[in-house]
Amino acid sequence: MADAAITIRDLTMAYGSFVLQRDLNFTVQKGDIFVIMGGSGCGKSTLLRHLIGLKAPARGQVLYGTQDFWKMDASGRDRINRKCGILYQSGALWSSMTLAENVAVPLRAYTRLDKKTIGELASFKLSLVGLAGFEAFYPSQISGGMKKRAGLARAIALDPELLFFDEPSAGLDPVSARNLDDLILELKESMGATVVLVTHELASIYAIANNSVFLDAGSKTMLATGDPKRLLRESDNETVVNFLSRGTGNRELQSI
Ligand SMILES: Nc1ncnc2c1ncn2[C@@H]1O[C@H](COP(=O)(O)OP(=O)(O)OP(=O)(O)O)[C@@H](O)[C@H]1O
C-alpha cells in the first residue's frame, strides 16, 4: 500500500519455544497514531520491540514501506533505525548527564554537527517539550512528568519519521498524563511523524489514537485492528468491546 509506514505480515512472536502471538497482520499508515492494545502480558511490549527492529520475528515479516527489515543489510537497517525515535517507559535518561547532554546523545552519535550547534539543538528540543531553562538540570532534580518530556526531547532529537512510546503515561497523575497526550499530538502534527504506542490507558487511546491492533493473550492472536472509537461502536468481538468499554459493554464513548 502506498501510504503504509509499517506492515506486519503473518508475524509470529516467540521467546524460544514459547509462542506469545501468531498470525499478526496489520498496517500502520503514515501519519497514524497507532496504539497496541491488550491485557497484561499479551505481548504488547514485545510487539513494539519487533516494530523497532530489536527483536526478530519467529516467523513472518516486518516491512518498512515495502522493504523487509530483516532482509536488509546492516546499513539499510541503520537507515531505518535513524528514522525512529523511541521513548521508553521510565524515560530512560542517563542519570549522570544533564538534560541537555541526554538530548545530545543521539545528535553526537548520528550527526557530525559541532558541539555548539548540538548544544543549541538540544536546547531547542527541550523547549519544544516545555523544558526551556532546564538544560543543566540532572534527571534526579526533576519530576516524573518532566523526565518523560525530557525523554521525548531526546526521542525527537533527530527529527524522526516514526515515534515509538512504551506506556508513555505510566506513573503519571491524570493531569500530567493528559498534558503528555497533548504534547504527543502537538509534536506529531508539527513534525508530520507517525506514532506507535503501547498503552492501556483508555483515556489516551480515545484522545489520540486513530488506528490500533488488539492482542489477546488467551487465543494468542490479534482480535481486531482499526480506529478504537470505531471498534467500540462496531466490533462484534466481546473481548474487544469489554476492554474498550472498561468492562461495561456500553458502546457509548461518553459513558467511559
Ligand atoms: N526477554 C524475555 N524472555 C522470555 N520471556 C519474556 C521476555 N520478555 C517478556 N517475556 C514474556 O512474554 C510475555 C509478554 O510480555 P510483554 O512484556 O511483551 O507483554 P505486555 O503485553 O507488554 O505486558 P504488560 O501489559 O504487563 O506490560 C510475558 O509472559 C513475559 O513474561
The ligand as a Gaussian input file, in Angstrom:
#p B3LYP/6-31G(d) Opt

LIG

0 1
 N       13.084000     -11.483000      27.297000
 C       12.106000     -12.337000      27.558000
 N       12.336000     -13.676000      27.620000
 C       11.325000     -14.526000      27.873000
 N       10.041000     -14.178000      28.073000
 C        9.759000     -12.871000      28.029000
 C       10.763000     -11.885000      27.769000
 N       10.166000     -10.664000      27.769000
 C        8.861000     -10.886000      28.026000
 N        8.618000     -12.204000      28.178000
 C        7.310000     -12.805000      28.453000
 O        6.452000     -12.529000      27.369000
 C        5.133000     -12.224000      27.813000
 C        4.667000     -10.914000      27.230000
 O        5.482000      -9.862000      27.710000
 P        5.281000      -8.358000      27.216000
 O        6.077000      -7.514000      28.140000
 O        5.536000      -8.265000      25.774000
 O        3.728000      -8.184000      27.484000
 P        2.865000      -6.859000      27.666000
 O        1.565000      -7.108000      26.990000
 O        3.652000      -5.682000      27.246000
 O        2.682000      -6.860000      29.232000
 P        2.286000      -5.676000      30.262000
 O        0.987000      -5.080000      29.817000
 O        2.133000      -6.417000      31.546000
 O        3.438000      -4.712000      30.262000
 C        5.183000     -12.275000      29.343000
 O        4.659000     -13.518000      29.743000
 C        6.641000     -12.175000      29.665000
 O        6.943000     -12.899000      30.823000

